[in-house]
Amino acid sequence: MSQSSVFEQDREKPRVGSLARRIHGWSWQAFPIGMGTGAVYVTLSGLKSRSPTLITVETIFYFINIILFLLNSTTLLLQAIRTFYPRQALRLIKDPVKGIFVPLIVLSFATILIGTINYAVPTGHVHPNFIYALFWVYVSFSIIVCFPMLMIWFNNPHDLTTFTPAWAFLVFPMMLVGVVAFNVLKVIPSEEPRAIGILLTAYAFQGLGFFMTFFYICIYIIRIMMTGFLDGHQANGAFVACGPPGFTALALINLGKKAQEILPLHGLVSPEAGQIWYASSVMGALLLFGLAVFFFLFGALPYWFKVHKHLHEILGCWALTFPNVGWIATIRALGDIFELQGFFVWHLIMTIIMCTLWLVLFALTMLAFWKGKIFMAKDEDVIKDTLVEADVPKLTKYSESSSYV
């Protein structure tokens, strides 16, 4: 073939801009970055001593989280509209593996709601009534997103030897209702009837979410019995197993504390019901806390030897942050209950580690983004979803590796 013919072919080949490749290459796996950012201000807010400077730092992280949420949501919305790449958007949602990341938009919304309660309500910028409305928005949002994704996921067979705890993301939003609820109850007076509805809803969804995710954890134990520790990019998913017991322990303690106030005020169940609920919640939380710490060590000890040190898999490493928030926050709660200084020191150490980890992961994620290792589709993938399928019969089939699954 002559040099002029090659030149003519290159000239006729459609050109794809970097912005188009970014929009096409964006995925639901972007939301853990915001969730990891939320993990920072949630752990910082639990410190025993908080200065005005520290609160300012927390607020900065809160606004960073909002910006990331809006960026991710807007980009995925652009991807889905008709003039861009709706086929790619539908492909990501219907995929039985990549679809597990769709509920992360709900979890990201939960971190923003908790941050709003901590930083916007005390300053008077947001009214408690608005928080009450957002609570029911969150509950509805979690149901609307989780159930369709569960139907898609369970409609396909799955290989047990490739199982990862990250598959439990499909239920995580409903499991987190209890955590969101006790934060909402901070700004809703216990004597109001609305507090009863929030409390009962929280317990119901926390039970639903925890037991469903616990079934996933049981499958995870069976899987590693068959294949050994998770390796490669799946090694990150091992930390997801810390989430259900950790967040449930945190929810039980705080919901039990609120039940101690709410039930007697409304004369419900029995005069001692509030005390009984709280005492049993503390005992149950201790049991789950131990399980969460075990799963953390179970994932951390072999981690460095199992994980791939590849920059294009950096998104999976964000699983080291947000799933651990539950049991880390529970450390502080147990310190308050049993008045042991060791718990406060332990919580401070884990908070410092969480902040350091965020700095490292954020820097590496920005480096991977700048180098085009993440959120950057190939030219042929963009062209395939831009043109009619018949016009590009020989283009490479789309593929994108996930860093959790």
Salt bridges, closest charged atoms under 4 A:
GLU8 OE1 - ARG11 NH2 2.48
GLU58 OE1 - ARG50 NH2 2.62
ASP95 OD2 - LYS98 NZ 3.68
GLU192 OE1 - ARG194 NH2 2.67
GLU313 OE2 - HIS233 ND1 3.69
GLU313 OE1 - HIS308 ND1 3.68
GLU313 OE2 - HIS312 NE2 3.72
ASP336 OD2 - ARG332 NE 3.08
ASP379 OD1 - ARG21 NE 3.34
ASP385 OD2 - HIS24 NE2 2.68
ASP385 OD1 - ARG91 NH2 3.02
GLU389 OE2 - ARG87 NH1 2.84
